[in-house]
Amino acid sequence: MYLSLIISILFNCMRLALGAIDDDCPSLANGDNLSQTQLLDRLTHGCRYDRLERPVTYTEDGARLPVDVYMRAYIYFVQNLEAHDLQFKIFALLQMRYLDPRLNFRHVAPKRLQPILGEQQLRDNIWLPHIFLANERDSSILGTKEKDILTSISPDGTVIVSSRIKATLYCWLNLKKFPFDEQHCSTVLESWMYNTSELVLHWEQRRPITYDPALHLTEFLLQRSWSNETVINADLSDLRHGAFAGNYSSLSFTVHLTRVVGFYLMDYFLPSMLIVAISWVSFWLQADQAPPRITLGTSTMLTFITLASAQGKTLPKVSYIKVSEVWFLGCTIFIFGSMLEFAFVNTIWRRKRNVPVRKLNSRHILKSTLSPHLLRRRSHARSRSFSGILRQMENSSLGGNQPFNNYLTVNLPITTITEGQVMSQNSDRKRKGSLDMLSTGTTNRKLDVNFVESALGAAASTATASVSNAVSMDLPDFSSNNNLLGEEFSHEEQIASTGWTTLTPQEIAIWIDNRARFMFPLAFLAFNVFFWSFVYCI
């Protein structure tokens, strides 16, 4: 009797225990009649599902396989690169897909063919791979009241999670050819917790990266993009993945952007060309007009510096030289060169003495202008050497056995000129008389030398010939009849008759200004050819 009572008590206890177990782990039977929420609650119940543990699949040999996560990105908007901060912003839809066999309800509810859809609440009840943006500076999930997260669970256990994000990403910019540069900016996705033995990231096979057809950038053009799959090796010195060492799966997609230069051409390059051209207006002003030429030079210099500084404020301060800086230096040199040219011609204009010139070309004019005292010293040296040779010849003749008369008598015809004849002379006779006077003044020493040569004979012929050559190269003195020559003869006629001519400082200053009117534009044109060839051809 007591034995049967004990057995009945144990049986009732076992039945109550089994009922409690059934209540703690709800049955999946009759899944077609369950609602979506009821079915999801039973699938993710703690007795069947652990959201802290990743899905596990095995090979035929019993080895654990990593979870394959497939990613896709849809780009809504890309904000212009911020060069001073080396960053850019994107608005995108990131979608990841993976298989979780624990959420397979095909055999539980065979009539349910549609996936289970939900938002953040569904996402919080299941396991998700932790994927982060490796080059992010800031990121967030978009949404007003509820975050823009869509979660889908297919009957075979395939989970798709889509979320709209806004991210500020780091992008290193190469500004050597700014503003004609091309940039490559990447978005890098990596696994945070699981290494490659537990989780592997893949891009979707078909169209992994797509862009909104209405996507446009104001300063850049999107040329192309490409995706990449790689593995990141992390050690204890790299704490990007926490304190765990290992190989972590990584995905990236890179956009190729080219800068639109229309803004810089209209707001920087063309205005700077005009500013440089305006600085050349000073070449058409007279060299002694210092106030307008100084004002024009300084105003163009300050205007160009202001233009260049406003353009460079948006750029980071890098250690290398940019193309825009080469343009800035070139234009600055041309503007500064026009100011130096004015200082040079103004200094020449204020000189008091004329400058002797052998030929009317750039080489002789600049040489005589830059070193007039050197020419005078050479002329005086020739005169002293000629006087010493004559003195030596005179002494030798006095001590010799054959003295001779070293005086030269020249009989000039005496012509009486009346006052009326002077007033009635025409211009041709005036030019002929002036030329005779010029020739006589420059050949007096030659006559003396020829006479000495005939008296000395063959012994002194060689020495005297060298003296004659030295004297014939001597510099003529136009100081006494400068006004006459300047009025009667051109510089070409003076060079043809005497081998020399003189230029006033004002003539030299005007000559330099005339040459600068052509040399500066031609040099600036050559600079532009070199600059634009480097920009577009190299």
Solvent accessible surface area in square Angstrom, and as a share of the most:
residue,aa,sasa,rsa
1,M,198,0.88
2,Y,173,0.66
3,L,126,0.63
4,S,72,0.46
5,L,102,0.51
6,I,95,0.48
7,I,102,0.52
8,S,50,0.32
9,I,91,0.46
10,L,105,0.52
11,F,127,0.53
12,N,63,0.32
13,C,72,0.43
14,M,127,0.57
15,R,147,0.54
16,L,130,0.65
17,A,52,0.41
18,L,111,0.55
19,G,32,0.31
20,A,53,0.41
21,I,106,0.54
22,D,98,0.51
23,D,119,0.61
24,D,98,0.51
25,C,41,0.25
26,P,32,0.20
27,S,65,0.42
28,L,39,0.20
29,A,70,0.54
30,N,98,0.50
31,G,1,0.01
32,D,48,0.25
33,N,114,0.58
34,L,23,0.11
35,S,56,0.36
36,Q,72,0.32
37,T,90,0.52
38,Q,93,0.41
39,L,0,0.00
40,L,17,0.08
41,D,76,0.39
42,R,66,0.24
43,L,6,0.03
44,T,26,0.15
45,H,63,0.28
46,G,67,0.64
47,C,66,0.39
48,R,83,0.30
49,Y,12,0.05
50,D,71,0.37
51,R,111,0.41
52,L,140,0.69
53,E,84,0.38
54,R,8,0.03
55,P,3,0.02
56,V,34,0.20
57,T,51,0.29
58,Y,132,0.50
59,T,50,0.29
60,E,181,0.81
61,D,140,0.72
62,G,48,0.47
63,A,56,0.44
64,R,120,0.44
65,L,71,0.35
66,P,43,0.27
67,V,11,0.06
68,D,60,0.31
69,V,0,0.00
70,Y,60,0.23
71,M,5,0.02
72,R,75,0.27
73,A,0,0.00
74,Y,67,0.25
75,I,2,0.01
76,Y,65,0.25
77,F,88,0.37
78,V,8,0.04
79,Q,64,0.29
80,N,37,0.19
81,L,15,0.07
82,E,40,0.18
83,A,13,0.10
84,H,104,0.47
85,D,57,0.30
86,L,30,0.15
87,Q,25,0.11
88,F,4,0.02
89,K,61,0.26
90,I,6,0.03
91,F,50,0.21
92,A,1,0.01
93,L,45,0.22
94,L,27,0.13
95,Q,46,0.20
96,M,25,0.11
97,R,79,0.29
98,Y,4,0.02
99,L,91,0.46
100,D,0,0.00
101,P,55,0.34
102,R,67,0.25
103,L,0,0.00
104,N,53,0.27
105,F,0,0.00
106,R,126,0.46
107,H,161,0.72
108,V,36,0.21
109,A,0,0.00
110,P,80,0.51
111,K,165,0.70
112,R,56,0.20
113,L,140,0.70
114,Q,135,0.60
115,P,47,0.29
116,I,2,0.01
117,L,97,0.48
118,G,18,0.17
119,E,97,0.43
120,Q,63,0.28
121,Q,147,0.66
122,L,8,0.04
123,R,65,0.24
124,D,68,0.35
125,N,58,0.30
126,I,0,0.00
127,W,9,0.03
128,L,35,0.17
129,P,5,0.03
130,H,95,0.43
131,I,35,0.18
132,F,36,0.15
133,L,14,0.07
134,A,26,0.20
135,N,28,0.14
136,E,67,0.30
137,R,120,0.44
138,D,90,0.47
139,S,46,0.30
140,S,53,0.34
141,I,53,0.27
142,L,33,0.16
143,G,32,0.31
144,T,147,0.85
145,K,187,0.79
146,E,101,0.45
147,K,90,0.38
148,D,49,0.25
149,I,7,0.04
150,L,95,0.47
151,T,0,0.00
152,S,17,0.11
153,I,1,0.00
154,S,26,0.17
155,P,20,0.12
156,D,50,0.26
157,G,0,0.00
158,T,23,0.13
159,V,0,0.00
160,I,51,0.26
161,V,5,0.03
162,S,11,0.07
163,S,20,0.13
164,R,84,0.31
165,I,17,0.08
166,K,76,0.32
167,A,1,0.00
168,T,16,0.09
169,L,0,0.00
170,Y,85,0.32
171,C,5,0.03
172,W,150,0.53
173,L,1,0.01
174,N,80,0.41
175,L,0,0.00
176,K,105,0.45
177,K,61,0.26
178,F,2,0.01
179,P,1,0.01
180,F,24,0.10
181,D,5,0.03
182,E,94,0.42
183,Q,3,0.01
184,H,92,0.41
185,C,2,0.01
186,S,36,0.23
187,T,4,0.02
188,V,32,0.19
189,L,2,0.01
190,E,1,0.01
191,S,1,0.01
192,W,95,0.34
193,M,117,0.52
194,Y,28,0.11
195,N,47,0.24
196,T,40,0.23
197,S,72,0.46
198,E,50,0.22
199,L,1,0.00
200,V,36,0.20
201,L,3,0.01
202,H,45,0.20
203,W,11,0.04
204,E,19,0.09
205,Q,160,0.71
206,R,197,0.72
207,R,172,0.63
208,P,28,0.18
209,I,26,0.13
210,T,18,0.11
211,Y,53,0.20
212,D,39,0.20
213,P,123,0.78
214,A,77,0.59
215,L,21,0.11
216,H,144,0.64
217,L,24,0.12
218,T,118,0.69
219,E,47,0.21
220,F,1,0.00
221,L,102,0.51
222,L,58,0.29
223,Q,94,0.42
224,R,142,0.52
225,S,38,0.24
226,W,95,0.33
227,S,44,0.28
228,N,77,0.39
229,E,83,0.37
230,T,56,0.33
231,V,84,0.48
232,I,38,0.19
233,N,114,0.58
234,A,2,0.02
235,D,74,0.38
236,L,134,0.67
237,S,102,0.66
238,D,46,0.24
239,L,121,0.60
240,R,92,0.34
241,H,2,0.01
242,G,25,0.24
243,A,74,0.58
244,F,137,0.57
245,A,57,0.44
246,G,23,0.22
247,N,66,0.34
248,Y,3,0.01
249,S,4,0.03
250,S,1,0.01
251,L,0,0.00
252,S,16,0.10
253,F,8,0.03
254,T,15,0.08
255,V,8,0.05
256,H,24,0.11
257,L,2,0.01
258,T,21,0.12
259,R,23,0.08
260,V,57,0.33
261,V,30,0.17
262,G,34,0.32
263,F,130,0.54
264,Y,19,0.07
265,L,55,0.27
266,M,129,0.58
267,D,72,0.37
268,Y,5,0.02
269,F,1,0.00
270,L,79,0.39
271,P,39,0.25
272,S,0,0.00
273,M,49,0.22
274,L,117,0.58
275,I,18,0.09
276,V,0,0.00
277,A,42,0.33
278,I,83,0.42
279,S,2,0.02
280,W,30,0.11
281,V,75,0.43
282,S,6,0.04
283,F,0,0.00
284,W,148,0.52
285,L,54,0.27
286,Q,83,0.37
287,A,2,0.02
288,D,66,0.34
289,Q,77,0.34
290,A,29,0.22
291,P,98,0.62
292,P,60,0.37
293,R,5,0.02
294,I,87,0.44
295,T,86,0.50
296,L,36,0.18
297,G,5,0.05
298,T,53,0.31
299,S,50,0.32
300,T,8,0.05
301,M,25,0.11
302,L,117,0.58
303,T,72,0.42
304,F,0,0.00
305,I,73,0.37
306,T,90,0.52
307,L,43,0.21
308,A,13,0.10
309,S,56,0.36
310,A,62,0.48
311,Q,29,0.13
312,G,34,0.32
313,K,161,0.68
314,T,81,0.47
315,L,14,0.07
316,P,25,0.16
317,K,203,0.86
318,V,40,0.23
319,S,120,0.77
320,Y,55,0.21
321,I,114,0.58
322,K,14,0.06
323,V,6,0.03
324,S,5,0.03
325,E,62,0.28
326,V,59,0.34
327,W,0,0.00
328,F,58,0.24
329,L,94,0.47
330,G,9,0.08
331,C,0,0.00
332,T,31,0.18
333,I,120,0.61
334,F,29,0.12
335,I,0,0.00
336,F,102,0.43
337,G,18,0.18
338,S,4,0.02
339,M,52,0.23
340,L,100,0.50
341,E,17,0.08
342,F,21,0.09
343,A,52,0.40
344,F,70,0.29
345,V,0,0.00
346,N,21,0.11
347,T,67,0.39
348,I,1,0.01
349,W,39,0.14
350,R,147,0.54
351,R,78,0.28
352,K,191,0.81
353,R,157,0.57
354,N,42,0.21
355,V,3,0.01
356,P,15,0.09
357,V,0,0.00
358,R,72,0.26
359,K,103,0.44
360,L,65,0.32
361,N,62,0.32
362,S,53,0.34
363,R,157,0.57
364,H,29,0.13
365,I,3,0.02
366,L,67,0.33
367,K,90,0.38
368,S,5,0.03
369,T,0,0.00
370,L,115,0.57
371,S,32,0.21
372,P,13,0.08
373,H,112,0.50
374,L,63,0.31
375,L,24,0.12
376,R,49,0.18
377,R,143,0.52
378,R,105,0.38
379,S,11,0.07
380,H,103,0.46
381,A,46,0.35
382,R,70,0.26
383,S,30,0.20
384,R,161,0.59
385,S,56,0.36
386,F,13,0.05
387,S,50,0.32
388,G,30,0.29
389,I,53,0.27
390,L,52,0.26
391,R,142,0.52
392,Q,127,0.57
393,M,19,0.09
394,E,83,0.37
395,N,91,0.47
396,S,71,0.46
397,S,17,0.11
398,L,135,0.67
399,G,71,0.68
400,G,41,0.39
401,N,151,0.78
402,Q,154,0.68
403,P,109,0.68
404,F,70,0.29
405,N,104,0.53
406,N,71,0.36
407,Y,168,0.64
408,L,82,0.41
409,T,110,0.64
410,V,91,0.52
411,N,136,0.70
412,L,136,0.67
413,P,121,0.76
414,I,171,0.87
415,T,103,0.60
416,T,116,0.67
417,I,103,0.53
418,T,74,0.43
419,E,145,0.65
420,G,50,0.48
421,Q,98,0.43
422,V,81,0.46
423,M,155,0.69
424,S,88,0.57
425,Q,65,0.29
426,N,86,0.44
427,S,73,0.47
428,D,100,0.52
429,R,160,0.58
430,K,96,0.40
431,R,84,0.31
432,K,141,0.60
433,G,39,0.38
434,S,12,0.08
435,L,69,0.34
436,D,77,0.40
437,M,101,0.45
438,L,8,0.04
439,S,45,0.29
440,T,77,0.45
441,G,54,0.52
442,T,51,0.30
443,T,46,0.27
444,N,74,0.38
445,R,109,0.40
446,K,71,0.30
447,L,93,0.46
448,D,68,0.35
449,V,1,0.01
450,N,81,0.41
451,F,58,0.24
452,V,28,0.16
453,E,57,0.26
454,S,86,0.55
455,A,38,0.30
456,L,42,0.21
457,G,33,0.32
458,A,95,0.73
459,A,104,0.80
460,A,15,0.12
461,S,39,0.25
462,T,110,0.64
463,A,50,0.38
464,T,1,0.01
465,A,44,0.34
466,S,64,0.41
467,V,1,0.01
468,S,30,0.20
469,N,98,0.50
470,A,39,0.30
471,V,16,0.09
472,S,55,0.35
473,M,93,0.42
474,D,23,0.12
475,L,30,0.15
476,P,24,0.15
477,D,111,0.58
478,F,10,0.04
479,S,89,0.57
480,S,105,0.68
481,N,29,0.15
482,N,41,0.21
483,N,118,0.60
484,L,58,0.29
485,L,4,0.02
486,G,59,0.56
487,E,141,0.63
488,E,31,0.14
489,F,19,0.08
490,S,54,0.35
491,H,46,0.21
492,E,109,0.49
493,E,68,0.31
494,Q,5,0.02
495,I,41,0.21
496,A,91,0.71
497,S,53,0.34
498,T,32,0.19
499,G,29,0.28
500,W,16,0.06
501,T,0,0.00
502,T,20,0.12
503,L,11,0.06
504,T,45,0.26
505,P,5,0.03
506,Q,65,0.29
507,E,69,0.31
508,I,0,0.00
509,A,0,0.00
510,I,85,0.43
511,W,38,0.13
512,I,17,0.09
513,D,6,0.03
514,N,46,0.24
515,R,111,0.40
516,A,7,0.06
517,R,66,0.24
518,F,140,0.58
519,M,119,0.53
520,F,37,0.16
521,P,44,0.27
522,L,110,0.55
523,A,48,0.37
524,F,18,0.07
525,L,109,0.54
526,A,63,0.49
527,F,37,0.15
528,N,17,0.09
529,V,93,0.53
530,F,141,0.59
531,F,4,0.02
532,W,56,0.20
533,S,48,0.31
534,F,74,0.31
535,V,6,0.04
536,Y,140,0.53
537,C,108,0.65
538,I,140,0.71
